[in-house]
Amino acid sequence: MKIEQEIERRARQVEGALEDYVPRRRPHGLSDAAWHHLDTGGKRIRPALCLIACEALGGEAERALPFAVGVELLHNMLLVHDDIEDGDTVRRNKPTVWKAYGVANAINVGDYLLARAFAAVLRSPVEEALRGRLLEVFTATYERTVEGQALDINARSQEDFTVEDYLRMAMLKTGHYLVLGMIGGAMIARAPEETLACLRAFGESLGPAFQIRDDLIDLTAGKGRGGVKGSDIREGKASILYAHALSHAAAEDRRRLIAVMRAARENTSDADVAWAMDLYRRAGSMRFAEERAEALVAAARGSLDALPGDQRATLGALLTHIAERTT
Amino acid sequence: MKIEQEIERRARQVEGALEDYVPRRRPHGLSDAAWHHLDTGGKRIRPALCLIACEALGGEAERALPFAVGVELLHNMLLVHDDIEDGDTVRRNKPTVWKAYGVANAINVGDYLLARAFAAVLRSPVEEALRGRLLEVFTATYERTVEGQALDINARSQEDFTVEDYLRMAMLKTGHYLVLGMIGGAMIARAPEETLACLRAFGESLGPAFQIRDDLIDLTAGKGRGGVKGSDIREGKASILYAHALSHAAAEDRRRLIAVMRAARENTSDADVAWAMDLYRRAGSMRFAEERAEALVAAARGSLDALPGDQRATLGALLTHIAERTT
């Protein structure tokens, strides 16, 4: 796959640049904690797509590198804070930052990574006015992601959480942020507004599709937290399955589901999790989620029709490749 | 006091502008939690000084308002995160955000306030190049504050914490950030670099002086956490008293002090606190701290000699007033 190789090549380039932006020798609780997290890896796909989109649209990828790094640091800052908020103890087979360094350091190192993210975007070698617009998009996207996270955190105790609530949360939390790198790369390449609008529409469909896929993976394969299935049920995380089952299950099942979701993680038994997974099947929630994810992927693909003609071959091929990874 | 009235007037102006930047009707966990904190008040001195410094240097204060709001939101974001990191349950006689809304919402609402802070600075009605420099100063100051916080968090378990470590921490955590508003106001007024350097030097002395005063207030009057004295000893917070006593107390006292500081808050008795406070007196740490604070205030005043002649009467009078509040 030529595109896959290009993503891999650009991801390695970003990987190599990270140390220029997050030095290894800052005080205890910063560099060590930051690199404890950054060294867990991750595929660096978001920043790779930033560079590739910039080049595909006729820009110089090198000029997009600081923005790409900023996107990757924002992504990692959000993961560090999310892991505390969700109480997750393991990420990519290593203890999460709060587990290894304590909650105080983990909050603070997230704040630090965000400072480095803004510093990276500020280093973008572009004219002042464009740098200002890059910062505006970066800040607004960061804010929407945080807003989506607020909906996510507080959905956990909500008895009337609907599929619409879920989709709104997923769009805010993942939709804008998924394509932030590509939008920045496109802006640096001086792409026209219609290209940016197309990228936004693409993200608004594909982000929620990714999120739904994530919900399904948790039930079918486990999220890589030691391969345990049903973590979302144990944690009481508001998934699309939960939202759908709430409005499609019988009253008694509904009550029991809410009780299972509300129970503290350590009070949720394997039998509770198995029961909820079975309910998701019986209530048609699994099939509903699969179909919704497919429909969203189709919508994401459909949004590419609005790409200016000359960009179909370049950017369109890249986006189609990304969309296909969700099916 | 003419200056005090002017500070009060400008503080009220900032107060009135906050709602334009942090809307009241965002989702649960954002607006309500943010305003739970913002409504605890605070004197809004930092942003007031931003507007006053801008005007004193011949600029239009209105143009500095977004930056002033950004500084105030950064300040409050740091307080929300600090309260979690320190385990503080009360601020200005109200439950802290994490106590009222849970840790997950409190981390997230701090992140939200920071997004709003950057959005505010981005709204500064100044030319692109100056806005870029304002963002650079804002980001760098935020980063130094976080770096100081890392030193603070990790000093708690440090047996060889010195007065020099303390001063470095205090300078990073408070020195730059104390004068951030005034520096932004001065930049918007197009003040020359020597004025900015003078403001930086002023903050680098006065910030640590404030921090030492805060350490002393904790022992003499309590920090307004219900008026309880010695909270820093209960929390194991690395104060200048702790740093000084570590290198001036007898070996046995030193061992006991470390044990008291390391003990969990709920395992620290009133007798332990009284003993540590007495040790601080016996070891000369109280007197040392008072003298050091005075010396730093004098240094802050001395740094004003470098102000360009025509600024002595305006900015100099303001800064002298601020410095005097610490004595």
Contacts between the chains, C-beta under 8 A, distances in Angstrom:
chain1	res1	chain2	res2	distance
A	26	B	147	6.8
A	26	B	150	7.9
A	27	B	147	6.3
A	27	B	150	5.3
A	27	B	151	5.6
A	27	B	154	7.5
A	28	B	150	7.0
A	28	B	154	5.0
A	29	B	150	3.9
A	29	B	151	7.7
A	29	B	153	5.8
A	29	B	154	4.7
A	30	B	146	7.7
A	30	B	147	6.3
A	30	B	150	4.8
A	81	B	107	5.3
A	81	B	108	7.2
A	81	B	111	6.5
A	84	B	103	7.1
A	84	B	104	7.5
A	84	B	107	6.1
A	85	B	103	7.4
A	85	B	104	3.8
A	85	B	107	5.8
A	85	B	108	6.5
A	86	B	104	7.6
A	102	B	153	7.9
A	103	B	84	7.1
A	103	B	85	7.4
A	103	B	103	7.4
A	104	B	84	7.5
A	104	B	85	3.8
A	104	B	86	7.6
A	104	B	153	4.8
A	105	B	150	7.1
A	105	B	153	5.8
A	105	B	154	7.2
A	107	B	81	5.4
A	107	B	84	6.1
A	107	B	85	5.8
A	107	B	107	5.8
A	107	B	110	7.8
A	108	B	81	7.3
A	108	B	85	6.5
A	108	B	146	6.0
A	108	B	149	5.3
A	108	B	150	5.6
A	108	B	153	6.3
A	109	B	150	7.6
A	110	B	107	7.8
A	110	B	111	7.9
A	111	B	81	6.5
A	111	B	110	7.9
A	111	B	114	7.7
A	111	B	142	7.9
A	111	B	146	4.8
A	111	B	149	7.8
A	112	B	143	6.9
A	112	B	146	4.8
A	112	B	147	7.3
A	112	B	150	7.2
A	114	B	111	7.7
A	114	B	114	6.9
A	115	B	139	6.1
A	115	B	142	5.2
A	115	B	143	3.8
A	115	B	146	5.9
A	116	B	143	7.2
A	118	B	118	6.9
A	118	B	135	7.5
A	118	B	139	4.6
A	118	B	142	7.9
A	119	B	139	5.4
A	119	B	140	7.3
A	119	B	143	6.9
A	122	B	132	7.2
A	122	B	135	6.1
A	122	B	136	5.7
A	122	B	139	6.3
A	128	B	128	3.8
A	128	B	129	5.0
A	128	B	131	7.9
A	128	B	132	5.5
A	129	B	128	5.0
A	131	B	128	7.9
A	131	B	132	6.1
A	132	B	122	7.2
A	132	B	128	5.5
A	132	B	131	6.1
A	132	B	132	6.8
A	135	B	118	7.5
A	135	B	122	6.1
A	135	B	135	6.4
A	136	B	122	5.7
A	139	B	115	6.0
A	139	B	118	4.6
A	139	B	119	5.4
A	139	B	122	6.3
A	140	B	119	7.3
A	142	B	111	7.9
A	142	B	115	5.2
A	142	B	118	7.9
A	143	B	112	6.9
A	143	B	115	3.8
A	143	B	116	7.2
A	143	B	119	6.9
A	146	B	30	7.7
A	146	B	108	6.0
A	146	B	111	4.8
A	146	B	112	4.8
A	146	B	115	5.9
A	147	B	26	6.8
A	147	B	27	6.3
A	147	B	30	6.2
A	147	B	112	7.2
A	149	B	108	5.2
A	149	B	111	7.9
A	150	B	26	7.9
A	150	B	27	5.3
A	150	B	28	7.1
A	150	B	29	3.9
A	150	B	30	4.7
A	150	B	105	7.1
A	150	B	108	5.6
A	150	B	109	7.6
A	150	B	112	7.2
A	151	B	27	5.6
A	151	B	29	7.7
A	153	B	29	5.8
A	153	B	102	7.9
A	153	B	104	4.8
A	153	B	105	5.8
A	153	B	108	6.3
A	154	B	27	7.5
A	154	B	28	5.1
A	154	B	29	4.7
A	154	B	105	7.2
